[in-house]
Amino acid sequence: MEDIRYQPIGIVHSPIRQEDHVPPRPTHSKSIEGTVEVFPEYTDGLQDLDGFSHIVLLCHLHLSNGHKLVVKPPSDTTSHGVFATRSPMRPNPISMTVVQLTAVEGSILRVTGLDLIDGTPVLDIKPYFPALRDNEDIRTGWAARKEG
């Protein structure tokens, strides 16, 4: 199989400067504000994005150092397979983060709910559509035990 290569389309500007300051759960990052700077050659792709309240950021976790197939999340005392967690220690360190889009100002996206480190490369931006899964029974595995 050929190598897969991506070029960043933008960069995250965040008050989070270190890995150990990243909130352990998305619910802990609700008030963290930041921006996504979209590179000029991709700005036209932002057309009509301002109509969405939330967006999905797919990013490269540039500070991730190697991977582990079994990890212990900060929210649990038990180890789990990395694919059953949000750990950055992945074979392909890609993150998926849903943030609230508060403004589109040219090539700058103002967002709230950020859990990414300053300087994180953005690979893609997608609108968030919660209704895509409304008719399915959704299970959250081991995490459901932590929520209750």
N, C-alpha and C positions, 0 to 999 in steps of 0.2 A: 504494500500500500504506500502511496506517495505521502510525503509530509504535508500536513495541513498548515497553512500560514494565514494569519489575519493581520491586518493593519488597523491600529486604533483609529476611531473616528472622532475621538475627543478625549478629554481628561477631567477627572473629578477634582474639585477644589473643596476641601472639607476641613473642619476644625480638628478632626481626628488625625493626629500626627504619628502615632505609634500603634503597633499591632496590639499591645496589651491595653489600649484604650478603646478598642472596638467593642461596642455593646454585645453581650453574649447572646441576646435574643433581639429580633427585630422590634418587639414591643418596647424595648428599652431605648430605642433610637428615635422614637416618634417626634421629639422636639429638636433633633439635630438638623440644622439648616446648612445648606451648602449650594454649590453651583456645579453644573456640568458645562464645560466649555466645548462646544462642537467646532471642529476645525472648519475653516472657511469653505473648503471644497465640498463639505457635506451639509452646509446650512440650508440649501434648498429642500433637503429631505425633512426639515422641521415643519414644512407647510402643513397647517391644520392640526398640529400636535396640541396647540393651545386649547383645543376643545375637550381635552381629556383631563380628568382630575388626578389621575395616577399613571405612572409609566413604569416600565420594567427596564432596568439597566443591566446589560450583560457586560461584565468586565473581566479583565485579566488581573488576577491577584498577584501583582508584580513583586511583592515581598515574600510570597510563599517559598519556602525552602525545602524542596523535596516533597515526598508524599508518604503517607502511612495508610494501609488498608483497614486498620482497626484503630479507632480513636476514642477518647473519652471527652464528650462535650462538656463545657463548663457548667451546663445546667443539669448534669447527671453524674452519678457516681459509678455508673456502669459503662463499659466500653461497647462500642457499636461499629459496624462496618461503615467506612467513610461515606459510602453512597446512601446511607440512612441518616446522614447528618449534614449540617451546613459548614463543616470544618473547611478551612482553606488548604489543608494538607491533602490535596487531591492529585491524581495523576495528571490531570489537565486543570490547572488552577483557575477555573472560571467561576465567577459568582453571578447570581441572579438576585437582584434586589428590587423590590417594589417601593417606590417613593411617591410622595405627593408632589405634583407639579404645581407650583404656585405662580409661575410667570415664565413666559418666553420673551426674551429681550434680545432680538437679533439672533446671535449664535450662542447666547447664554441661557441655560435653563436653570431657573431657581427652584430648588427642591427642599422638601422637609421629610424627615424620616431616614436620613442618610446613615448607613453603617459601613461606609467605605473610607479608607485612608486617603489623605491628601495625595494627589499625584497618581491615583489609580487610573490606568488606561481603560477607556470605554470602547468596547467592541461593537455594540449595537444598542439601539433604543427601540422599544416596542410599546405601543399603547397597552394599558392594562384593561382586560375585559373579564371581570369576575363572572359574568353570566355564562361563560363558555363551559363551566363545570357545575352549574346549579342543579342539573337534573341527575346528578350522580351521587351515590353514597361515597363520601370521602372519609378515609381512615387516616389517622396520623401516627400509627404505630406506637413505638415506645414513648414518643413525645406526649401522647394523650394522657399517659399516667402522670406526667409532670404537671399538666394543666389543671387536673382535677384535684 
